Amino acid sequence: MEQMIAYCGLECTGCPVYKATQANDKVALEEIAAQWRKAFNMPDITADSILCDGCLTTDGRRSGYCRSCKIRPCATERGVGNCAACDDYACHNLRDFFKHAPEAEQRLDALRVARA
């Protein structure tokens, strides 16, 4: 499977939800939904509500937070492959996100270095 890096720097193809969705693994999706219901105190999360085809798909399903993310629409509007290619790299939306996902920041920083 080819690696998919989301606009924000998360690795979609490494995400258990993405993997379970692509494998149509209903058992794994229900297990993840059960974990998330508890971890995020969100009793309404279901296996169907977390289906995800990855951030870069134009008409695919997106899980949870990814449906309401402000980073994706900004990046698509600017026409960048991911935020590492943006002239406004590390804008306030991205900095706030990095607080919760430092691995995404490391991945995008590495992509920026590779581009230089």
Phi, psi and omega in degrees: 000131178289140181291135176243116177259122180292165179306323184279349180106351175291151178264099182303316184290348176264354184281132180298329179291315178301312181300314181294321178297312183295329179274357185053042182268089183297325180295312179297319179298319179293322177297317179294316179301319179296319178297316182291323178304317181285310185297323185254006181050050181233087186295347183271357180293131178235167177300320180292331182281351180251004178306137184212131177256007177099153186295326188277351178288142184279326183232020182276174177279145177232139185275147169031246184303325184299335178290331183251006182299138178272345184287315183302308181298327178296313181295319180292323178296323180278349177073029179260150179291329173195172186294342177297335182268002185273140177295334179259035182308140180069039173296176184299323179297318181289318179300317178298319180295319181300334178300330182259345184218070182298334178294330177292319178297316179299319181294315180292322176301318180296321178294323178295318179297318181296330180283334186289000000 
